[in-house]
Amino acid sequence: MISWSHQGRFRSEAAFASFAGVSPMPASSGLTNRHRLNRSGDRQLDRAMHTITLIRIRLDPSTKTYVAHKIAEGKTARDAQRCLKRVVCRQIFKILERAEGSQLVEAKELAQAA
């Protein structure tokens, strides 16, 4: 919430993901096409996203299904977690954008994203 500061600060979900450090960056070599997470951005926000993904992987059945699907596609567990971080970032961005300027986001909505 502190990183958000006000509505309209980020022009898109991709800009918010880049700021959070969860945007994919190419890390390809030779015939291998891979991506890794962006190392720049707000480290506290990235740590919060990381904690959310770890808890969701451990407790949420739909997230377990999502991760299992990504692993079945041939991604590693780490790559599946990277994809999940981006999904969480997208959900949080939508919740914060939807909130009107001075209205506070309900804790229930943020808890659902977390």
N, C-alpha and C positions, 0 to 999 in steps of 0.2 A: 504494500500500500504506500509506503514512503517513496519508493521508486516511481510510482505512478504520478503523484503530485497533482495533476489536473487532467481533465478530459481534453483531448486534442494534442497532448504532448507528443504522441507518436502518430505518424501519418498512416501506419498500417500495422497489421499483426506481424508482418515480417520485420518491421523496424523494432517492434517491442521484443521479438524473439532475439534479434541481434543484440539489443541492449541487455537482455537477460543472459546472453551467452549460450543460448540453445539453438542458434541457427546453424544449419549444416554448412560445412566448408569442404570443398573437394580435397581429398588426401589420396589421390590415385597415383599408382606407380606401374608403369608398363601396361600390361593387359588387365590389371586389377582396378576396377572402378569402385572407390570407397568414399565415404564422407566421415568427417569427425565433427565434434562440436566446436564452435567458435570459442577461443580462449579469452577473448576480450569481453568487456561489458561489466555489469554490476555483479560482483562476486557474491554479495549477500543474497541477491535475488536468485542467482544460479544455485546457491546452496539451498535455498528454500525450495526451489523446483526439484532439486536432487532428493531432498528429504521427502517431499510429496510423492515422488515416483517410487522411492523405496517402500514407503508405507502402503501405497496403492498396490504394488506388486505383491506384497506380503498378505494384504487383507481383502482386497476388492476382487470378487469373482470375475467381473467383466474385464478388468485389467489383466487378470491372469490369462483369460482367453485371448486377449489382444496380444500379449507377449508370446503365448504359445503359437499363435498364428504367424507372428513375425519370425519366430525361430523356425517354424515349418517352411517359411519362404526361403530359408537359407541364411538368415541373419544370425549373428552371434547374440548372446544374451546382452552384451554391452551395446550392440547396435540396436537391439530391441528397446533397451532402456533409453537410448538417445532419441528414438522415434517417439517413445512415450513422453519424454520431456517436452518435445515439440507439441504434442497433443495437449498436455497440461497447460502449456503456455498459451495455446490458442484458446482454450476454455477460459482461462483467467482473463485474457484480453477481451473476449466477448462480454464477460460479466462486467468488467470495469468500464467498457465503452458504453454498455447499455445503461449504466447508472447515470442519472441526470447530474448536472454540474454540482449542485450543493448537497444532493442527497447522498447519504452514506450507503454503501453497499451492505446489504444484509449479510450477517455472518453465516446464515444458512446457505446462501448461494455460493459463497466462497468455500464453505465446507464441502459442498457437493463437488466442486472442482478439485479440491484437495483429496 
